[in-house]
């Protein structure tokens, strides 16, 4: 308090800061929950990554394009579901958004200097693709974990997989299983063979560098590995 008993300038600024911070937090949590509930029933009109790619294309003087065709999980081949689980997240059906066993294994192998794929689950990748951006920062990772728990709670596994296969980047301006299937194999996603599904799954770490229909020697080996290991994976019962 000042000499007159009125709040000092510092106290007023502090009070306003906490008021604004409280409002922002309430708005964030409320809007994220509402948005998650809405996306349980309707597809997102666009994702942050799609908008970022559009801006990148404009900056590079290219014509921006978003090739996307949402389809129900029932119209996506079970081969593709099995292929991405085999390639990206073996424990998709059993974890609750975060695979602590995979993280522990990754840490041990990284400590030995071995290069392996990341331990992000399909749930985490979906949360990142639908709600967030690609930069690797602690803030983005923290939000990814928050949204991962939220979509596990609100959506469930079937909707998470449906969202993942419809929103993930599968090429330059290509998003989702249906657009990728039409682009690379000239057929609907529901008709993908095991080899074709494995080829799509094999390029997901960098779909703008590799192409399922024109695999490099590395992608061909990875595809063969996925096909072989698909035989040991249990098909989800949805």
Protein Blocks (a to p, Z undefined) as FASTA:
>chain_A
ZZkopacfklmmmmmmmmmmmmmmmmmmmmmmmmmmmmmmbccfbdfklmmmmmmmmmno
pacddddddddfklgcfklmmmmmmmmommlmmmghiafklmmmmmmmmmnopacddfbd
fklmmmmmmmmcfbdcfklmmmmmmmmmmmmmmnommlmmmmmmmmpccbehiacjklmm
mmmnopafklpcfklmmmmmmmmmmmmlpcfklccfklmmmmmmmmmmmmmpccddZZ
